[in-house]
């Protein structure tokens, strides 16, 4: 049996009409001979929907929720379970034999880190039994069960992770992630007006774009798919567009070669950052280490980190500014923290070893009158810190610099 995993996000399931559109996608797959496993998110996005994750979170005060991590995971898992049962009912109404399963019933076993659990293994025996009976299996995403029998959730975007893990465990032919856009764009269309759909990307590019702020797919889902070699398609529930294919650069998927040799494939960004500068000219290496450890223990994540004998410079989320300021002052350090920054990144699997990419970035931003306050790079990305008000200009300049509107 050839198996297909389809994942539908909250905006694909938030109304009766949208659920029917999603059901038609499932029926099309069944009619072409696939055994179909559907992974669903909670219905809707945001607090305006009664069963969305945000609504369920809102049922508890922040103070109380913080002291009930295990119970909160039990509560938050309900949104996807409701969605799975409702969507299984829609499928039956459309003539598809179907059943609904929780993460536990689907064999998704996790660690015990409530709110951010990692999938350790998948035992899909029960899913396979139902597939061989000719049923579409609808699985509640975002959740699993720990070794101690506790319900756990996988963090925001966790249904993507569920879909990728099931795709690998079931040796699926592919995983289709349905959303309300036509695929992965070269940049956020709200920031860059000339953004276009990317037809194909490598796993590495998608992981990098997701980590750098692009709202494409959960980076852990891409990592799992990479490990299992399962192709991912990002598609629109409400259109017949082919979407974006994510696969290994050397693999041939349905006759489509994945070249992965474009120097820059997309522009990603992260907003609401603060830049922190700590003078360390008279500070010992041991004390610098203490400072970094203290920030980590306080849950303050650092990015764009530059360490020199005279200064430590890094960025944090603006929401962590006061906590960081108080902690750093306790070390009696000269600290300057400034809000109002954004990180814009050029991502592409083909930039590794190519000379002149950074020069092109500096040239394009300089020509647009945009100052670079920090930078960092990897084998597949170059990131620049700019003022928040320069974000649109910076993203557009990089988008045009690498010809991504063509």
Secondary structure, 3 states (H helix, E strand, C coil): CCEEEEEECHHHCCCHHHHHHHHHHHHHHHHCCCEEEEEECCCCCCCCCCCCHHHHHHCCCHHHHHCCHHHHHHHHHHHHHHHHHHHHHHHHHCCCCEEEECCCCCCEEECCCCCCCCEEEECCHHHHHHHHCCCEEEEECCEEEECCCCEEECCCCHHHHHHHHHHHHCCCCEEEEEECCCCCECCCCCCCCCCCECCEEEHHHHHHHHHCCCCCCCHHHHHHHHHHCCCEEEEECCCCCCCEEEECCCCEECCEECCCCCCCCEEEEEEEEEEEEEECCCCCHHHHHHHHHHHHHCCCCCEEEEECCCEEEEEEEHHHHHHHHHHHHCCCCCEEEEEEEEEEEEECHHHCCCCCHHHHHHHHHHHCCCCCCEEEECCCEEEEEEEHHHHHHHHHHHHHHCCCCC
